[in-house]
Amino acid sequence: NRGLCAMAQAESLKFKLLEGLAVRRACYGVVRFVMESGARGCEVRVGGKLRSQGPKNMKFRDGYMIQSGHPCKSTRTSPPRRS
């Protein structure tokens, strides 16, 4: 399922940003698509120089995300992807 594949979504986000789409709009579009595909939770992180010279990090989350402990290790299905 393409909606639940981290690598496919990272590539999709990369092409949206290269086309010149605004960062927030592109990230929220990816998060919405993943959640509509049946995910329980999703987080998209973007960092670097975003439209200006100053560095910035942004996180976009939706749904149920376990952040720490043993359940975090056992429920995550795919590692983070950098592109």
mmCIF file of the N, C-alpha and C atoms, coordinates in Angstrom:
data_MODEL
# 
_entry.id   MODEL 
# 
loop_
_atom_site.group_PDB 
_atom_site.id 
_atom_site.type_symbol 
_atom_site.label_atom_id 
_atom_site.label_alt_id 
_atom_site.label_comp_id 
_atom_site.label_asym_id 
_atom_site.label_entity_id 
_atom_site.label_seq_id 
_atom_site.pdbx_PDB_ins_code 
_atom_site.Cartn_x 
_atom_site.Cartn_y 
_atom_site.Cartn_z 
_atom_site.occupancy 
_atom_site.B_iso_or_equiv 
_atom_site.pdbx_formal_charge 
_atom_site.auth_seq_id 
_atom_site.auth_comp_id 
_atom_site.auth_asym_id 
_atom_site.auth_atom_id 
_atom_site.pdbx_PDB_model_num 
ATOM 1   N N  . ASN A 1 1  ? 0.847  -1.184 0.000  1.00 0.00 ? 1  ASN A N  1 
ATOM 2   C CA . ASN A 1 1  ? 0.000  0.000  0.000  1.00 0.00 ? 1  ASN A CA 1 
ATOM 3   C C  . ASN A 1 1  ? 0.888  1.241  0.000  1.00 0.00 ? 1  ASN A C  1 
ATOM 4   N N  . ARG A 1 2  ? 0.745  2.070  -1.005 1.00 0.00 ? 2  ARG A N  1 
ATOM 5   C CA . ARG A 1 2  ? 1.598  3.249  -1.158 1.00 0.00 ? 2  ARG A CA 1 
ATOM 6   C C  . ARG A 1 2  ? 1.380  4.273  -0.055 1.00 0.00 ? 2  ARG A C  1 
ATOM 7   N N  . GLY A 1 3  ? 0.163  4.342  0.474  1.00 0.00 ? 3  GLY A N  1 
ATOM 8   C CA . GLY A 1 3  ? -0.137 5.318  1.508  1.00 0.00 ? 3  GLY A CA 1 
ATOM 9   C C  . GLY A 1 3  ? 0.556  5.041  2.824  1.00 0.00 ? 3  GLY A C  1 
ATOM 10  N N  . LEU A 1 4  ? 0.927  3.785  3.062  1.00 0.00 ? 4  LEU A N  1 
ATOM 11  C CA . LEU A 1 4  ? 1.571  3.420  4.316  1.00 0.00 ? 4  LEU A CA 1 
ATOM 12  C C  . LEU A 1 4  ? 3.071  3.188  4.169  1.00 0.00 ? 4  LEU A C  1 
ATOM 13  N N  . CYS A 1 5  ? 3.621  3.438  2.995  1.00 0.00 ? 5  CYS A N  1 
ATOM 14  C CA . CYS A 1 5  ? 5.045  3.243  2.746  1.00 0.00 ? 5  CYS A CA 1 
ATOM 15  C C  . CYS A 1 5  ? 5.797  4.558  2.992  1.00 0.00 ? 5  CYS A C  1 
ATOM 16  N N  . ALA A 1 6  ? 6.729  4.542  3.960  1.00 0.00 ? 6  ALA A N  1 
ATOM 17  C CA . ALA A 1 6  ? 7.464  5.753  4.319  1.00 0.00 ? 6  ALA A CA 1 
ATOM 18  C C  . ALA A 1 6  ? 8.315  6.268  3.162  1.00 0.00 ? 6  ALA A C  1 
ATOM 19  N N  . MET A 1 7  ? 8.939  5.346  2.422  1.00 0.00 ? 7  MET A N  1 
ATOM 20  C CA . MET A 1 7  ? 9.808  5.778  1.319  1.00 0.00 ? 7  MET A CA 1 
ATOM 21  C C  . MET A 1 7  ? 9.005  6.438  0.202  1.00 0.00 ? 7  MET A C  1 
ATOM 22  N N  . ALA A 1 8  ? 7.848  5.887  -0.113 1.00 0.00 ? 8  ALA A N  1 
ATOM 23  C CA . ALA A 1 8  ? 7.017  6.459  -1.168 1.00 0.00 ? 8  ALA A CA 1 
ATOM 24  C C  . ALA A 1 8  ? 6.529  7.845  -0.776 1.00 0.00 ? 8  ALA A C  1 
ATOM 25  N N  . GLN A 1 9  ? 6.163  8.020  0.492  1.00 0.00 ? 9  GLN A N  1 
ATOM 26  C CA . GLN A 1 9  ? 5.681  9.316  0.937  1.00 0.00 ? 9  GLN A CA 1 
ATOM 27  C C  . GLN A 1 9  ? 6.805  10.349 1.002  1.00 0.00 ? 9  GLN A C  1 
ATOM 28  N N  . ALA A 1 10 ? 8.016  9.922  1.359  1.00 0.00 ? 10 ALA A N  1 
ATOM 29  C CA . ALA A 1 10 ? 9.160  10.834 1.362  1.00 0.00 ? 10 ALA A CA 1 
ATOM 30  C C  . ALA A 1 10 ? 9.466  11.315 -0.058 1.00 0.00 ? 10 ALA A C  1 
ATOM 31  N N  . GLU A 1 11 ? 9.397  10.408 -1.016 1.00 0.00 ? 11 GLU A N  1 
ATOM 32  C CA . GLU A 1 11 ? 9.628  10.807 -2.407 1.00 0.00 ? 11 GLU A CA 1 
ATOM 33  C C  . GLU A 1 11 ? 8.529  11.740 -2.902 1.00 0.00 ? 11 GLU A C  1 
ATOM 34  N N  . SER A 1 12 ? 7.291  11.454 -2.520 1.00 0.00 ? 12 SER A N  1 
ATOM 35  C CA . SER A 1 12 ? 6.174  12.319 -2.893 1.00 0.00 ? 12 SER A CA 1 
ATOM 36  C C  . SER A 1 12 ? 6.367  13.723 -2.339 1.00 0.00 ? 12 SER A C  1 
ATOM 37  N N  . LEU A 1 13 ? 6.772  13.807 -1.074 1.00 0.00 ? 13 LEU A N  1 
ATOM 38  C CA . LEU A 1 13 ? 7.010  15.106 -0.453 1.00 0.00 ? 13 LEU A CA 1 
ATOM 39  C C  . LEU A 1 13 ? 8.159  15.840 -1.131 1.00 0.00 ? 13 LEU A C  1 
ATOM 40  N N  . LYS A 1 14 ? 9.204  15.102 -1.484 1.00 0.00 ? 14 LYS A N  1 
ATOM 41  C CA . LYS A 1 14 ? 10.352 15.708 -2.154 1.00 0.00 ? 14 LYS A CA 1 
ATOM 42  C C  . LYS A 1 14 ? 9.950  16.346 -3.482 1.00 0.00 ? 14 LYS A C  1 
ATOM 43  N N  . PHE A 1 15 ? 9.147  15.641 -4.273 1.00 0.00 ? 15 PHE A N  1 
ATOM 44  C CA . PHE A 1 15 ? 8.742  16.184 -5.565 1.00 0.00 ? 15 PHE A CA 1 
ATOM 45  C C  . PHE A 1 15 ? 7.787  17.356 -5.408 1.00 0.00 ? 15 PHE A C  1 
ATOM 46  N N  . LYS A 1 16 ? 6.930  17.333 -4.378 1.00 0.00 ? 16 LYS A N  1 
ATOM 47  C CA . LYS A 1 16 ? 6.042  18.471 -4.127 1.00 0.00 ? 16 LYS A CA 1 
ATOM 48  C C  . LYS A 1 16 ? 6.851  19.719 -3.791 1.00 0.00 ? 16 LYS A C  1 
ATOM 49  N N  . LEU A 1 17 ? 7.903  19.547 -2.971 1.00 0.00 ? 17 LEU A N  1 
ATOM 50  C CA . LEU A 1 17 ? 8.724  20.691 -2.589 1.00 0.00 ? 17 LEU A CA 1 
ATOM 51  C C  . LEU A 1 17 ? 9.559  21.196 -3.764 1.00 0.00 ? 17 LEU A C  1 
ATOM 52  N N  . LEU A 1 18 ? 10.034 20.283 -4.609 1.00 0.00 ? 18 LEU A N  1 
ATOM 53  C CA . LEU A 1 18 ? 10.812 20.699 -5.783 1.00 0.00 ? 18 LEU A CA 1 
ATOM 54  C C  . LEU A 1 18 ? 9.956  21.449 -6.796 1.00 0.00 ? 18 LEU A C  1 
ATOM 55  N N  . GLU A 1 19 ? 8.653  21.132 -6.845 1.00 0.00 ? 19 GLU A N  1 
ATOM 56  C CA . GLU A 1 19 ? 7.749  21.849 -7.747 1.00 0.00 ? 19 GLU A CA 1 
ATOM 57  C C  . GLU A 1 19 ? 7.442  23.254 -7.261 1.00 0.00 ? 19 GLU A C  1 
ATOM 58  N N  . GLY A 1 20 ? 7.769  23.543 -5.995 1.00 0.00 ? 20 GLY A N  1 
ATOM 59  C CA . GLY A 1 20 ? 7.566  24.883 -5.473 1.00 0.00 ? 20 GLY A CA 1 
ATOM 60  C C  . GLY A 1 20 ? 6.346  25.038 -4.585 1.00 0.00 ? 20 GLY A C  1 
ATOM 61  N N  . LEU A 1 21 ? 5.736  23.932 -4.184 1.00 0.00 ? 21 LEU A N  1 
ATOM 62  C CA . LEU A 1 21 ? 4.587  23.990 -3.295 1.00 0.00 ? 21 LEU A CA 1 
ATOM 63  C C  . LEU A 1 21 ? 5.055  24.441 -1.911 1.00 0.00 ? 21 LEU A C  1 
ATOM 64  N N  . ALA A 1 22 ? 4.218  25.167 -1.198 1.00 0.00 ? 22 ALA A N  1 
ATOM 65  C CA . ALA A 1 22 ? 4.575  25.637 0.132  1.00 0.00 ? 22 ALA A CA 1 
ATOM 66  C C  . ALA A 1 22 ? 4.818  24.445 1.063  1.00 0.00 ? 22 ALA A C  1 
ATOM 67  N N  . VAL A 1 23 ? 5.737  24.608 2.007  1.00 0.00 ? 23 VAL A N  1 
ATOM 68  C CA . VAL A 1 23 ? 6.164  23.507 2.861  1.00 0.00 ? 23 VAL A CA 1 
ATOM 69  C C  . VAL A 1 23 ? 5.012  22.976 3.701  1.00 0.00 ? 23 VAL A C  1 
ATOM 70  N N  . ARG A 1 24 ? 4.278  23.863 4.356  1.00 0.00 ? 24 ARG A N  1 
ATOM 71  C CA . ARG A 1 24 ? 3.177  23.406 5.207  1.00 0.00 ? 24 ARG A CA 1 
ATOM 72  C C  . ARG A 1 24 ? 2.095  22.702 4.401  1.00 0.00 ? 24 ARG A C  1 
ATOM 73  N N  . ARG A 1 25 ? 1.775  23.239 3.245  1.00 0.00 ? 25 ARG A N  1 
ATOM 74  C CA . ARG A 1 25 ? 0.739  22.634 2.411  1.00 0.00 ? 25 ARG A CA 1 
ATOM 75  C C  . ARG A 1 25 ? 1.158  21.242 1.943  1.00 0.00 ? 25 ARG A C  1 
ATOM 76  N N  . ALA A 1 26 ? 2.415  21.094 1.543  1.00 0.00 ? 26 ALA A N  1 
ATOM 77  C CA . ALA A 1 26 ? 2.910  19.798 1.081  1.00 0.00 ? 26 ALA A CA 1 
ATOM 78  C C  . ALA A 1 26 ? 2.921  18.766 2.215  1.00 0.00 ? 26 ALA A C  1 
ATOM 79  N N  . CYS A 1 27 ? 3.377  19.176 3.391  1.00 0.00 ? 27 CYS A N  1 
ATOM 80  C CA . CYS A 1 27 ? 3.467  18.244 4.516  1.00 0.00 ? 27 CYS A CA 1 
ATOM 81  C C  . CYS A 1 27 ? 2.096  17.828 5.018  1.00 0.00 ? 27 CYS A C  1 
ATOM 82  N N  . TYR A 1 28 ? 1.184  18.782 5.136  1.00 0.00 ? 28 TYR A N  1 
ATOM 83  C CA . TYR A 1 28 ? -0.159 18.427 5.583  1.00 0.00 ? 28 TYR A CA 1 
ATOM 84  C C  . TYR A 1 28 ? -0.870 17.555 4.555  1.00 0.00 ? 28 TYR A C  1 
ATOM 85  N N  . GLY A 1 29 ? -0.561 17.726 3.274  1.00 0.00 ? 29 GLY A N  1 
ATOM 86  C CA . GLY A 1 29 ? -1.125 16.854 2.247  1.00 0.00 ? 29 GLY A CA 1 
ATOM 87  C C  . GLY A 1 29 ? -0.651 15.419 2.405  1.00 0.00 ? 29 GLY A C  1 
ATOM 88  N N  . VAL A 1 30 ? 0.643  15.241 2.711  1.00 0.00 ? 30 VAL A N  1 
ATOM 89  C CA . VAL A 1 30 ? 1.190  13.902 2.926  1.00 0.00 ? 30 VAL A CA 1 
ATOM 90  C C  . VAL A 1 30 ? 0.582  13.272 4.172  1.00 0.00 ? 30 VAL A C  1 
ATOM 91  N N  . VAL A 1 31 ? 0.483  14.053 5.259  1.00 0.00 ? 31 VAL A N  1 
ATOM 92  C CA . VAL A 1 31 ? -0.094 13.529 6.504  1.00 0.00 ? 31 VAL A CA 1 
ATOM 93  C C  . VAL A 1 31 ? -1.546 13.104 6.280  1.00 0.00 ? 31 VAL A C  1 
ATOM 94  N N  . ARG A 1 32 ? -2.304 13.922 5.577  1.00 0.00 ? 32 ARG A N  1 
ATOM 95  C CA . ARG A 1 32 ? -3.713 13.598 5.312  1.00 0.00 ? 32 ARG A CA 1 
ATOM 96  C C  . ARG A 1 32 ? -3.840 12.324 4.480  1.00 0.00 ? 32 ARG A C  1 
ATOM 97  N N  . PHE A 1 33 ? -2.989 12.171 3.453  1.00 0.00 ? 33 PHE A N  1 
ATOM 98  C CA . PHE A 1 33 ? -3.038 10.991 2.601  1.00 0.00 ? 33 PHE A CA 1 
ATOM 99  C C  . PHE A 1 33 ? -2.705 9.726  3.390  1.00 0.00 ? 33 PHE A C  1 
ATOM 100 N N  . VAL A 1 34 ? -1.703 9.814  4.265  1.00 0.00 ? 34 VAL A N  1 
ATOM 101 C CA . VAL A 1 34 ? -1.315 8.655  5.084  1.00 0.00 ? 34 VAL A CA 1 
ATOM 102 C C  . VAL A 1 34 ? -2.443 8.273  6.031  1.00 0.00 ? 34 VAL A C  1 
ATOM 103 N N  . MET A 1 35 ? -3.062 9.256  6.672  1.00 0.00 ? 35 MET A N  1 
ATOM 104 C CA . MET A 1 35 ? -4.141 8.961  7.614  1.00 0.00 ? 35 MET A CA 1 
ATOM 105 C C  . MET A 1 35 ? -5.361 8.389  6.892  1.00 0.00 ? 35 MET A C  1 
ATOM 106 N N  . GLU A 1 36 ? -5.650 8.856  5.680  1.00 0.00 ? 36 GLU A N  1 
ATOM 107 C CA . GLU A 1 36 ? -6.767 8.317  4.910  1.00 0.00 ? 36 GLU A CA 1 
ATOM 108 C C  . GLU A 1 36 ? -6.488 6.898  4.427  1.00 0.00 ? 36 GLU A C  1 
ATOM 109 N N  . SER A 1 37 ? -5.198 6.512  4.384  1.00 0.00 ? 37 SER A N  1 
ATOM 110 C CA . SER A 1 37 ? -4.840 5.161  3.955  1.00 0.00 ? 37 SER A CA 1 
ATOM 111 C C  . SER A 1 37 ? -4.991 4.142  5.073  1.00 0.00 ? 37 SER A C  1 
ATOM 112 N N  . GLY A 1 38 ? -5.299 4.606  6.274  1.00 0.00 ? 38 GLY A N  1 
ATOM 113 C CA . GLY A 1 38 ? -5.559 3.673  7.363  1.00 0.00 ? 38 GLY A CA 1 
ATOM 114 C C  . GLY A 1 38 ? -4.528 3.643  8.466  1.00 0.00 ? 38 GLY A C  1 
ATOM 115 N N  . ALA A 1 39 ? -3.622 4.598  8.500  1.00 0.00 ? 39 ALA A N  1 
ATOM 116 C CA . ALA A 1 39 ? -2.617 4.624  9.560  1.00 0.00 ? 39 ALA A CA 1 
ATOM 117 C C  . ALA A 1 39 ? -3.235 5.106  10.870 1.00 0.00 ? 39 ALA A C  1 
ATOM 118 N N  . ARG A 1 40 ? -2.673 4.639  11.980 1.00 0.00 ? 40 ARG A N  1 
ATOM 119 C CA . ARG A 1 40 ? -3.136 5.100  13.290 1.00 0.00 ? 40 ARG A CA 1 
ATOM 120 C C  . ARG A 1 40 ? -2.528 6.445  13.646 1.00 0.00 ? 40 ARG A C  1 
ATOM 121 N N  . GLY A 1 41 ? -1.327 6.702  13.164 1.00 0.00 ? 41 GLY A N  1 
ATOM 122 C CA . GLY A 1 41 ? -0.655 7.964  13.449 1.00 0.00 ? 41 GLY A CA 1 
ATOM 123 C C  . GLY A 1 41 ? 0.430  8.225  12.418 1.00 0.00 ? 41 GLY A C  1 
ATOM 124 N N  . CYS A 1 42 ? 0.786  9.501  12.292 1.00 0.00 ? 42 CYS A N  1 
ATOM 125 C CA . CYS A 1 42 ? 1.786  9.877  11.292 1.00 0.00 ? 42 CYS A CA 1 
ATOM 126 C C  . CYS A 1 42 ? 2.526  11.119 11.779 1.00 0.00 ? 42 CYS A C  1 
ATOM 127 N N  . GLU A 1 43 ? 3.819  11.180 11.497 1.00 0.00 ? 43 GLU A N  1 
ATOM 128 C CA . GLU A 1 43 ? 4.613  12.358 11.796 1.00 0.00 ? 43 GLU A CA 1 
ATOM 129 C C  . GLU A 1 43 ? 5.537  12.623 10.631 1.00 0.00 ? 43 GLU A C  1 
ATOM 130 N N  . VAL A 1 44 ? 5.561  13.875 10.160 1.00 0.00 ? 44 VAL A N  1 
ATOM 131 C CA . VAL A 1 44 ? 6.451  14.299 9.081  1.00 0.00 ? 44 VAL A CA 1 
ATOM 132 C C  . VAL A 1 44 ? 7.352  15.385 9.651  1.00 0.00 ? 44 VAL A C  1 
ATOM 133 N N  . ARG A 1 45 ? 8.664  15.211 9.511  1.00 0.00 ? 45 ARG A N  1 
ATOM 134 C CA . ARG A 1 45 ? 9.627  16.207 9.973  1.00 0.00 ? 45 ARG A CA 1 
ATOM 135 C C  . ARG A 1 45 ? 10.356 16.793 8.772  1.00 0.00 ? 45 ARG A C  1 
ATOM 136 N N  . VAL A 1 46 ? 10.462 18.117 8.765  1.00 0.00 ? 46 VAL A N  1 
ATOM 137 C CA . VAL A 1 46 ? 11.165 18.816 7.701  1.00 0.00 ? 46 VAL A CA 1 
ATOM 138 C C  . VAL A 1 46 ? 12.149 19.766 8.365  1.00 0.00 ? 46 VAL A C  1 
ATOM 139 N N  . GLY A 1 47 ? 13.365 19.786 7.889  1.00 0.00 ? 47 GLY A N  1 
ATOM 140 C CA . GLY A 1 47 ? 14.368 20.669 8.476  1.00 0.00 ? 47 GLY A CA 1 
ATOM 141 C C  . GLY A 1 47 ? 15.275 21.245 7.421  1.00 0.00 ? 47 GLY A C  1 
ATOM 142 N N  . GLY A 1 48 ? 15.911 22.350 7.760  1.00 0.00 ? 48 GLY A N  1 
ATOM 143 C CA . GLY A 1 48 ? 16.844 22.992 6.844  1.00 0.00 ? 48 GLY A CA 1 
ATOM 144 C C  . GLY A 1 48 ? 16.416 24.402 6.552  1.00 0.00 ? 48 GLY A C  1 
ATOM 145 N N  . LYS A 1 49 ? 16.925 24.949 5.473  1.00 0.00 ? 49 LYS A N  1 
ATOM 146 C CA . LYS A 1 49 ? 16.566 26.304 5.087  1.00 0.00 ? 49 LYS A CA 1 
ATOM 147 C C  . LYS A 1 49 ? 15.263 26.267 4.301  1.00 0.00 ? 49 LYS A C  1 
ATOM 148 N N  . LEU A 1 50 ? 14.211 26.737 4.911  1.00 0.00 ? 50 LEU A N  1 
ATOM 149 C CA . LEU A 1 50 ? 12.889 26.702 4.295  1.00 0.00 ? 50 LEU A CA 1 
ATOM 150 C C  . LEU A 1 50 ? 12.519 28.098 3.802  1.00 0.00 ? 50 LEU A C  1 
ATOM 151 N N  . ARG A 1 51 ? 12.659 28.350 2.549  1.00 0.00 ? 51 ARG A N  1 
ATOM 152 C CA . ARG A 1 51 ? 12.259 29.596 1.893  1.00 0.00 ? 51 ARG A CA 1 
ATOM 153 C C  . ARG A 1 51 ? 13.033 30.841 2.337  1.00 0.00 ? 51 ARG A C  1 
ATOM 154 N N  . SER A 1 52 ? 13.827 30.742 3.378  1.00 0.00 ? 52 SER A N  1 
ATOM 155 C CA . SER A 1 52 ? 14.595 31.895 3.834  1.00 0.00 ? 52 SER A CA 1 
ATOM 156 C C  . SER A 1 52 ? 15.995 31.420 4.195  1.00 0.00 ? 52 SER A C  1 
ATOM 157 N N  . GLN A 1 53 ? 16.826 32.329 4.643  1.00 0.00 ? 53 GLN A N  1 
ATOM 158 C CA . GLN A 1 53 ? 18.205 31.959 4.925  1.00 0.00 ? 53 GLN A CA 1 
ATOM 159 C C  . GLN A 1 53 ? 18.384 31.303 6.288  1.00 0.00 ? 53 GLN A C  1 
ATOM 160 N N  . GLY A 1 54 ? 17.460 31.521 7.219  1.00 0.00 ? 54 GLY A N  1 
ATOM 161 C CA . GLY A 1 54 ? 17.608 30.945 8.551  1.00 0.00 ? 54 GLY A CA 1 
ATOM 162 C C  . GLY A 1 54 ? 17.149 29.508 8.606  1.00 0.00 ? 54 GLY A C  1 
ATOM 163 N N  . PRO A 1 55 ? 17.871 28.648 9.329  1.00 0.00 ? 55 PRO A N  1 
ATOM 164 C CA . PRO A 1 55 ? 17.450 27.245 9.445  1.00 0.00 ? 55 PRO A CA 1 
ATOM 165 C C  . PRO A 1 55 ? 16.214 27.104 10.327 1.00 0.00 ? 55 PRO A C  1 
ATOM 166 N N  . LYS A 1 56 ? 15.425 26.092 10.035 1.00 0.00 ? 56 LYS A N  1 
ATOM 167 C CA . LYS A 1 56 ? 14.189 25.874 10.779 1.00 0.00 ? 56 LYS A CA 1 
ATOM 168 C C  . LYS A 1 56 ? 13.824 24.401 10.722 1.00 0.00 ? 56 LYS A C  1 
ATOM 169 N N  . ASN A 1 57 ? 13.253 23.893 11.815 1.00 0.00 ? 57 ASN A N  1 
ATOM 170 C CA . ASN A 1 57 ? 12.752 22.527 11.865 1.00 0.00 ? 57 ASN A CA 1 
ATOM 171 C C  . ASN A 1 57 ? 11.251 22.573 12.096 1.00 0.00 ? 57 ASN A C  1 
ATOM 172 N N  . MET A 1 58 ? 10.514 21.740 11.371 1.00 0.00 ? 58 MET A N  1 
ATOM 173 C CA . MET A 1 58 ? 9.061  21.712 11.508 1.00 0.00 ? 58 MET A CA 1 
ATOM 174 C C  . MET A 1 58 ? 8.605  20.268 11.660 1.00 0.00 ? 58 MET A C  1 
ATOM 175 N N  . LYS A 1 59 ? 7.588  20.043 12.519 1.00 0.00 ? 59 LYS A N  1 
ATOM 176 C CA . LYS A 1 59 ? 6.991  18.729 12.706 1.00 0.00 ? 59 LYS A CA 1 
ATOM 177 C C  . LYS A 1 59 ? 5.500  18.835 12.436 1.00 0.00 ? 59 LYS A C  1 
ATOM 178 N N  . PHE A 1 60 ? 4.983  17.864 11.718 1.00 0.00 ? 60 PHE A N  1 
ATOM 179 C CA . PHE A 1 60 ? 3.553  17.806 11.426 1.00 0.00 ? 60 PHE A CA 1 
ATOM 180 C C  . PHE A 1 60 ? 3.061  16.437 11.879 1.00 0.00 ? 60 PHE A C  1 
ATOM 181 N N  . ARG A 1 61 ? 2.122  16.417 12.835 1.00 0.00 ? 61 ARG A N  1 
ATOM 182 C CA . ARG A 1 61 ? 1.650  15.154 13.417 1.00 0.00 ? 61 ARG A CA 1 
ATOM 183 C C  . ARG A 1 61 ? 0.146  15.045 13.316 1.00 0.00 ? 61 ARG A C  1 
ATOM 184 N N  . ASP A 1 62 ? -0.306 13.795 13.297 1.00 0.00 ? 62 ASP A N  1 
ATOM 185 C CA . ASP A 1 62 ? -1.738 13.523 13.361 1.00 0.00 ? 62 ASP A CA 1 
ATOM 186 C C  . ASP A 1 62 ? -1.921 12.108 13.885 1.00 0.00 ? 62 ASP A C  1 
ATOM 187 N N  . GLY A 1 63 ? -2.979 11.891 14.627 1.00 0.00 ? 63 GLY A N  1 
ATOM 188 C CA . GLY A 1 63 ? -3.299 10.559 15.108 1.00 0.00 ? 63 GLY A CA 1 
ATOM 189 C C  . GLY A 1 63 ? -2.570 10.186 16.379 1.00 0.00 ? 63 GLY A C  1 
ATOM 190 N N  . TYR A 1 64 ? -2.432 8.895  16.602 1.00 0.00 ? 64 TYR A N  1 
ATOM 191 C CA . TYR A 1 64 ? -1.887 8.321  17.821 1.00 0.00 ? 64 TYR A CA 1 
ATOM 192 C C  . TYR A 1 64 ? -0.423 7.991  17.606 1.00 0.00 ? 64 TYR A C  1 
ATOM 193 N N  . MET A 1 65 ? 0.456  8.691  18.335 1.00 0.00 ? 65 MET A N  1 
ATOM 194 C CA . MET A 1 65 ? 1.892  8.464  18.203 1.00 0.00 ? 65 MET A CA 1 
ATOM 195 C C  . MET A 1 65 ? 2.497  8.170  19.568 1.00 0.00 ? 65 MET A C  1 
ATOM 196 N N  . ILE A 1 66 ? 3.064  6.972  19.744 1.00 0.00 ? 66 ILE A N  1 
ATOM 197 C CA . ILE A 1 66 ? 3.768  6.621  20.973 1.00 0.00 ? 66 ILE A CA 1 
ATOM 198 C C  . ILE A 1 66 ? 5.209  7.094  20.811 1.00 0.00 ? 66 ILE A C  1 
ATOM 199 N N  . GLN A 1 67 ? 5.688  7.892  21.767 1.00 0.00 ? 67 GLN A N  1 
ATOM 200 C CA . GLN A 1 67 ? 6.992  8.528  21.617 1.00 0.00 ? 67 GLN A CA 1 
ATOM 201 C C  . GLN A 1 67 ? 8.118  7.837  22.389 1.00 0.00 ? 67 GLN A C  1 
ATOM 202 N N  . SER A 1 68 ? 7.800  7.067  23.444 1.00 0.00 ? 68 SER A N  1 
ATOM 203 C CA . SER A 1 68 ? 8.886  6.509  24.243 1.00 0.00 ? 68 SER A CA 1 
ATOM 204 C C  . SER A 1 68 ? 8.495  5.136  24.809 1.00 0.00 ? 68 SER A C  1 
ATOM 205 N N  . GLY A 1 69 ? 9.518  4.413  25.277 1.00 0.00 ? 69 GLY A N  1 
ATOM 206 C CA . GLY A 1 69 ? 9.292  3.142  25.933 1.00 0.00 ? 69 GLY A CA 1 
ATOM 207 C C  . GLY A 1 69 ? 9.273  1.954  24.992 1.00 0.00 ? 69 GLY A C  1 
ATOM 208 N N  . HIS A 1 70 ? 8.993  0.787  25.564 1.00 0.00 ? 70 HIS A N  1 
ATOM 209 C CA . HIS A 1 70 ? 8.966  -0.458 24.789 1.00 0.00 ? 70 HIS A CA 1 
ATOM 210 C C  . HIS A 1 70 ? 7.853  -0.486 23.739 1.00 0.00 ? 70 HIS A C  1 
ATOM 211 N N  . PRO A 1 71 ? 6.640  0.026  24.030 1.00 0.00 ? 71 PRO A N  1 
ATOM 212 C CA . PRO A 1 71 ? 5.611  0.016  22.985 1.00 0.00 ? 71 PRO A CA 1 
ATOM 213 C C  . PRO A 1 71 ? 6.021  0.792  21.736 1.00 0.00 ? 71 PRO A C  1 
ATOM 214 N N  . CYS A 1 72 ? 6.848  1.799  21.922 1.00 0.00 ? 72 CYS A N  1 
ATOM 215 C CA . CYS A 1 72 ? 7.338  2.566  20.768 1.00 0.00 ? 72 CYS A CA 1 
ATOM 216 C C  . CYS A 1 72 ? 8.154  1.674  19.830 1.00 0.00 ? 72 CYS A C  1 
ATOM 217 N N  . LYS A 1 73 ? 9.003  0.839  20.399 1.00 0.00 ? 73 LYS A N  1 
ATOM 218 C CA . LYS A 1 73 ? 9.841  -0.044 19.589 1.00 0.00 ? 73 LYS A CA 1 
ATOM 219 C C  . LYS A 1 73 ? 9.038  -1.154 18.927 1.00 0.00 ? 73 LYS A C  1 
ATOM 220 N N  . SER A 1 74 ? 7.982  -1.600 19.584 1.00 0.00 ? 74 SER A N  1 
ATOM 221 C CA . SER A 1 74 ? 7.234  -2.737 19.056 1.00 0.00 ? 74 SER A CA 1 
ATOM 222 C C  . SER A 1 74 ? 6.118  -2.340 18.090 1.00 0.00 ? 74 SER A C  1 
ATOM 223 N N  . THR A 1 75 ? 5.655  -1.075 18.119 1.00 0.00 ? 75 THR A N  1 
ATOM 224 C CA . THR A 1 75 ? 4.541  -0.702 17.253 1.00 0.00 ? 75 THR A CA 1 
ATOM 225 C C  . THR A 1 75 ? 4.966  0.005  15.980 1.00 0.00 ? 75 THR A C  1 
ATOM 226 N N  . ARG A 1 76 ? 6.147  0.575  15.918 1.00 0.00 ? 76 ARG A N  1 
ATOM 227 C CA . ARG A 1 76 ? 6.587  1.240  14.692 1.00 0.00 ? 76 ARG A CA 1 
ATOM 228 C C  . ARG A 1 76 ? 6.960  0.192  13.656 1.00 0.00 ? 76 ARG A C  1 
ATOM 229 N N  . THR A 1 77 ? 6.460  0.390  12.428 1.00 0.00 ? 77 THR A N  1 
ATOM 230 C CA . THR A 1 77 ? 6.653  -0.637 11.415 1.00 0.00 ? 77 THR A CA 1 
ATOM 231 C C  . THR A 1 77 ? 7.749  -0.269 10.418 1.00 0.00 ? 77 THR A C  1 
ATOM 232 N N  . SER A 1 78 ? 8.066  1.022  10.270 1.00 0.00 ? 78 SER A N  1 
ATOM 233 C CA . SER A 1 78 ? 9.090  1.381  9.296  1.00 0.00 ? 78 SER A CA 1 
ATOM 234 C C  . SER A 1 78 ? 10.017 2.440  9.872  1.00 0.00 ? 78 SER A C  1 
ATOM 235 N N  . PRO A 1 79 ? 11.294 2.378  9.524  1.00 0.00 ? 79 PRO A N  1 
ATOM 236 C CA . PRO A 1 79 ? 12.238 3.366  10.022 1.00 0.00 ? 79 PRO A CA 1 
ATOM 237 C C  . PRO A 1 79 ? 12.026 4.711  9.325  1.00 0.00 ? 79 PRO A C  1 
ATOM 238 N N  . PRO A 1 80 ? 12.556 5.785  9.911  1.00 0.00 ? 80 PRO A N  1 
ATOM 239 C CA . PRO A 1 80 ? 12.421 7.080  9.252  1.00 0.00 ? 80 PRO A CA 1 
ATOM 240 C C  . PRO A 1 80 ? 13.194 7.113  7.939  1.00 0.00 ? 80 PRO A C  1 
ATOM 241 N N  . ARG A 1 81 ? 12.751 7.929  7.041  1.00 0.00 ? 81 ARG A N  1 
ATOM 242 C CA . ARG A 1 81 ? 13.385 8.035  5.727  1.00 0.00 ? 81 ARG A CA 1 
ATOM 243 C C  . ARG A 1 81 ? 13.839 9.465  5.511  1.00 0.00 ? 81 ARG A C  1 
ATOM 244 N N  . ARG A 1 82 ? 15.040 9.648  5.022  1.00 0.00 ? 82 ARG A N  1 
ATOM 245 C CA . ARG A 1 82 ? 15.562 10.989 4.718  1.00 0.00 ? 82 ARG A CA 1 
ATOM 246 C C  . ARG A 1 82 ? 15.696 11.112 3.213  1.00 0.00 ? 82 ARG A C  1 
ATOM 247 N N  . SER A 1 83 ? 15.253 12.257 2.708  1.00 0.00 ? 83 SER A N  1 
ATOM 248 C CA . SER A 1 83 ? 15.435 12.470 1.265  1.00 0.00 ? 83 SER A CA 1 
ATOM 249 C C  . SER A 1 83 ? 15.818 13.899 0.984  1.00 0.00 ? 83 SER A C  1 
# 
